[in-house]
Amino acid sequence: MDGKIRGGDVIVCRVNGTSDFYVVGTVVSGCVGELSLCGVSTTVGQDAALERAYTGRLHEQRVWLFDGAASAYVKTSPPPA
């Protein structure tokens, strides 16, 4: 694996300050720290978040887990009103 996040990959990210709350979203564009996501949802529990990510991904795209001690973060924009 080359380690590059690409469009269509799915991000699973634990929300800082919580013990078990995750955001799941599909990458539209960008690089770590400045990602644009679509189809963003939330769930409780890492297993449930990973299951949602793998069942909702496009084709054979990769799933990336940012959890706890990850050296990067996912920056998202609020959804349009």
N, CA and C atoms as a LAMMPS dump frame, in Angstrom:
ITEM: TIMESTEP
0
ITEM: NUMBER OF ATOMS
243
ITEM: BOX BOUNDS ff ff ff
-5.0000000000000000e+02 5.0000000000000000e+02
-5.0000000000000000e+02 5.0000000000000000e+02
-5.0000000000000000e+02 5.0000000000000000e+02
ITEM: ATOMS id mol type element x y z
1 1 1 N 0.839 -1.176 0
2 1 2 C 0 0 0
3 1 3 C 0.882 1.237 0
4 2 1 N 0.5 2.253 -0.78
5 2 2 C 1.341 3.439 -0.919
6 2 3 C 1.084 4.503 0.141
7 3 1 N 0.048 4.367 0.945
8 3 2 C -0.185 5.31 2.027
9 3 3 C -0.851 6.601 1.635
10 4 1 N -1.325 6.725 0.41
11 4 2 C -1.985 7.949 -0.028
12 4 3 C -3.494 7.777 0.032
13 5 1 N -4.161 8.756 0.626
14 5 2 C -5.614 8.743 0.662
15 5 3 C -6.115 9.279 -0.671
16 6 1 N -7.06 8.57 -1.266
17 6 2 C -7.577 8.942 -2.583
18 6 3 C -9.081 9.132 -2.536
19 7 1 N -9.601 9.82 -3.546
20 7 2 C -11.043 9.975 -3.682
21 7 3 C -11.727 8.626 -3.684
22 8 1 N -12.817 8.511 -2.973
23 8 2 C -13.545 7.249 -2.867
24 8 3 C -13.175 6.45 -1.635
25 9 1 N -11.979 6.684 -1.07
26 9 2 C -11.607 6.017 0.176
27 9 3 C -12.541 6.498 1.282
28 10 1 N -12.683 5.694 2.318
29 10 2 C -13.574 6.035 3.418
30 10 3 C -12.753 6.288 4.674
31 11 1 N -13.088 7.366 5.377
32 11 2 C -12.417 7.745 6.613
33 11 3 C -13.318 7.398 7.788
34 12 1 N -12.744 6.757 8.79
35 12 2 C -13.42 6.514 10.059
36 12 3 C -12.588 7.236 11.106
37 13 1 N -13.203 8.184 11.806
38 13 2 C -12.447 9.026 12.723
39 13 3 C -13.173 9.147 14.056
40 14 1 N -12.469 8.801 15.134
41 14 2 C -13.054 8.98 16.464
42 14 3 C -13.092 10.457 16.788
43 15 1 N -14.217 10.917 17.319
44 15 2 C -14.375 12.318 17.689
45 15 3 C -13.57 12.579 18.954
46 16 1 N -12.68 13.583 18.903
47 16 2 C -11.854 13.916 20.06
48 16 3 C -12.721 14.196 21.279
49 17 1 N -12.264 13.726 22.43
50 17 2 C -12.969 13.972 23.677
51 17 3 C -14.089 12.991 23.964
52 18 1 N -14.294 12.03 23.077
53 18 2 C -15.323 11.019 23.317
54 18 3 C -14.664 9.655 23.401
55 19 1 N -15.333 8.735 24.051
56 19 2 C -14.748 7.409 24.175
57 19 3 C -15.168 6.47 23.057
58 20 1 N -16.32 6.736 22.424
59 20 2 C -16.816 5.743 21.475
60 20 3 C -17.693 6.338 20.376
61 21 1 N -17.448 7.582 19.97
62 21 2 C -18.272 8.247 18.959
63 21 3 C -17.421 8.472 17.715
64 22 1 N -17.9 8.027 16.555
65 22 2 C -17.125 8.064 15.321
66 22 3 C -17.863 8.78 14.196
67 23 1 N -17.079 9.417 13.323
68 23 2 C -17.564 10.024 12.096
69 23 3 C -17.077 9.152 10.946
70 24 1 N -17.954 8.878 9.986
71 24 2 C -17.616 8.072 8.81
72 24 3 C -17.946 8.914 7.576
73 25 1 N -16.986 9.052 6.658
74 25 2 C -17.238 9.831 5.455
75 25 3 C -16.4 9.356 4.285
76 26 1 N -16.875 9.611 3.081
77 26 2 C -16.17 9.247 1.853
78 26 3 C -15.359 10.439 1.362
79 27 1 N -14.105 10.203 1.016
80 27 2 C -13.204 11.267 0.57
81 27 3 C -13.581 11.708 -0.839
82 28 1 N -13.736 13.033 -0.994
83 28 2 C -13.969 13.608 -2.312
84 28 3 C -12.633 14.075 -2.887
85 29 1 N -11.856 14.813 -2.069
86 29 2 C -10.549 15.294 -2.503
87 29 3 C -9.748 15.753 -1.297
88 30 1 N -8.475 16.039 -1.535
89 30 2 C -7.623 16.601 -0.497
90 30 3 C -6.582 15.639 0.017
91 31 1 N -5.871 16.099 1.042
92 31 2 C -4.85 15.285 1.688
93 31 3 C -5.127 15.294 3.186
94 32 1 N -4.45 14.453 3.928
95 32 2 C -4.682 14.355 5.366
96 32 3 C -4.568 15.733 5.994
97 33 1 N -5.538 16.088 6.8
98 33 2 C -5.578 17.387 7.443
99 33 3 C -6.427 18.399 6.699
100 34 1 N -6.692 18.142 5.425
101 34 2 C -7.497 19.058 4.602
102 34 3 C -8.389 18.262 3.654
103 35 1 N -9.107 17.29 4.189
104 35 2 C -9.937 16.434 3.351
105 35 3 C -11.319 17.018 3.139
106 36 1 N -11.856 16.824 1.943
107 36 2 C -13.258 17.113 1.673
108 36 3 C -13.982 15.777 1.673
109 37 1 N -15.051 15.696 2.449
110 37 2 C -15.787 14.447 2.596
111 37 3 C -17.227 14.621 2.13
112 38 1 N -17.826 13.516 1.698
113 38 2 C -19.252 13.504 1.397
114 38 3 C -19.851 12.281 2.082
115 39 1 N -21.151 12.248 2.171
116 39 2 C -21.813 11.1 2.785
117 39 3 C -21.407 10.9 4.224
118 40 1 N -21.211 11.994 4.95
119 40 2 C -20.735 11.907 6.333
120 40 3 C -21.874 11.446 7.241
121 41 1 N -21.554 10.492 8.112
122 41 2 C -22.517 10.024 9.103
123 41 3 C -21.792 9.806 10.422
124 42 1 N -22.539 9.588 11.463
125 42 2 C -21.952 9.335 12.776
126 42 3 C -22.496 8.029 13.32
127 43 1 N -21.72 7.422 14.204
128 43 2 C -22.148 6.178 14.826
129 43 3 C -21.422 5.996 16.152
130 44 1 N -21.949 5.128 16.977
131 44 2 C -21.332 4.809 18.259
132 44 3 C -20.654 3.456 18.126
133 45 1 N -19.393 3.383 18.507
134 45 2 C -18.65 2.132 18.499
135 45 3 C -17.768 1.963 17.277
136 46 1 N -16.522 1.566 17.526
137 46 2 C -15.571 1.385 16.434
138 46 3 C -16.003 0.278 15.488
139 47 1 N -16.488 -0.833 16.012
140 47 2 C -16.908 -1.942 15.151
141 47 3 C -18.04 -1.518 14.22
142 48 1 N -19.032 -0.805 14.768
143 48 2 C -20.152 -0.33 13.947
144 48 3 C -19.679 0.667 12.897
145 49 1 N -18.738 1.541 13.255
146 49 2 C -18.21 2.529 12.313
147 49 3 C -17.455 1.848 11.18
148 50 1 N -16.629 0.866 11.503
149 50 2 C -15.88 0.153 10.467
150 50 3 C -16.806 -0.654 9.562
151 51 1 N -17.828 -1.253 10.14
152 51 2 C -18.79 -1.999 9.328
153 51 3 C -19.489 -1.06 8.349
154 52 1 N -19.907 0.102 8.84
155 52 2 C -20.556 1.088 7.965
156 52 3 C -19.603 1.526 6.852
157 53 1 N -18.342 1.735 7.195
158 53 2 C -17.352 2.172 6.211
159 53 3 C -17.15 1.122 5.122
160 54 1 N -16.996 -0.128 5.513
161 54 2 C -16.739 -1.172 4.523
162 54 3 C -17.956 -1.473 3.661
163 55 1 N -19.153 -1.363 4.215
164 55 2 C -20.345 -1.63 3.405
165 55 3 C -20.719 -0.436 2.542
166 56 1 N -20.285 0.768 2.915
167 56 2 C -20.638 1.962 2.158
168 56 3 C -19.585 2.455 1.201
169 57 1 N -18.449 1.793 1.131
170 57 2 C -17.375 2.275 0.255
171 57 3 C -17.677 1.998 -1.209
172 58 1 N -17.009 2.748 -2.08
173 58 2 C -17.167 2.575 -3.517
174 58 3 C -16.19 1.507 -4.006
175 59 1 N -16.685 0.548 -4.729
176 59 2 C -15.851 -0.51 -5.323
177 59 3 C -14.944 -1.135 -4.265
178 60 1 N -13.674 -1.16 -4.496
179 60 2 C -12.713 -1.747 -3.551
180 60 3 C -11.842 -0.674 -2.906
181 61 1 N -12.389 0.509 -2.691
182 61 2 C -11.614 1.594 -2.078
183 61 3 C -11.226 1.221 -0.649
184 62 1 N -10.195 1.891 -0.16
185 62 2 C -9.672 1.587 1.167
186 62 3 C -10.434 2.316 2.261
187 63 1 N -10.322 1.765 3.472
188 63 2 C -10.895 2.376 4.669
189 63 3 C -9.731 2.776 5.566
190 64 1 N -9.76 4.037 6.045
191 64 2 C -8.705 4.578 6.904
192 64 3 C -9.286 4.856 8.282
193 65 1 N -8.614 4.376 9.32
194 65 2 C -9.06 4.595 10.693
195 65 3 C -8.147 5.604 11.372
196 66 1 N -8.727 6.703 11.832
197 66 2 C -8.028 7.701 12.63
198 66 3 C -8.631 7.594 14.017
199 67 1 N -7.874 7.004 14.948
200 67 2 C -8.456 6.686 16.249
201 67 3 C -7.486 7.004 17.369
202 68 1 N -7.878 7.847 18.281
203 68 2 C -7.082 8.109 19.471
204 68 3 C -5.753 8.754 19.193
205 69 1 N -4.712 7.965 19.047
206 69 2 C -3.351 8.482 18.935
207 69 3 C -2.928 8.736 17.487
208 70 1 N -3.888 8.905 16.589
209 70 2 C -3.533 9.157 15.185
210 70 3 C -2.726 10.443 15.075
211 71 1 N -1.77 10.449 14.189
212 71 2 C -0.91 11.625 14.027
213 71 3 C -1.527 12.656 13.092
214 72 1 N -2.715 12.391 12.608
215 72 2 C -3.395 13.318 11.712
216 72 3 C -4.84 13.47 12.161
217 73 1 N -5.51 14.392 11.546
218 73 2 C -6.915 14.594 11.87
219 73 3 C -7.689 14.854 10.595
220 74 1 N -8.997 14.731 10.676
221 74 2 C -9.85 14.976 9.527
222 74 3 C -10.6 16.274 9.774
223 75 1 N -10.449 17.224 8.874
224 75 2 C -11.104 18.525 8.967
225 75 3 C -12.276 18.515 8
226 76 1 N -13.474 18.748 8.502
227 76 2 C -14.645 18.732 7.634
228 76 3 C -15.356 20.08 7.704
229 77 1 N -16.185 20.33 6.739
230 77 2 C -17.011 21.534 6.699
231 77 3 C -18.426 21.17 7.091
232 78 1 N -19.183 22.123 7.636
233 78 2 C -20.569 21.811 7.969
234 78 3 C -21.379 21.571 6.699
235 79 1 N -22.402 20.721 6.781
236 79 2 C -23.229 20.47 5.592
237 79 3 C -24.005 21.73 5.215
238 80 1 N -24.36 21.885 3.942
239 80 2 C -25.135 23.053 3.537
240 80 3 C -26.502 23.049 4.227
241 81 1 N -26.978 24.234 4.527
242 81 2 C -28.271 24.361 5.244
243 81 3 C -29.434 24.094 4.34
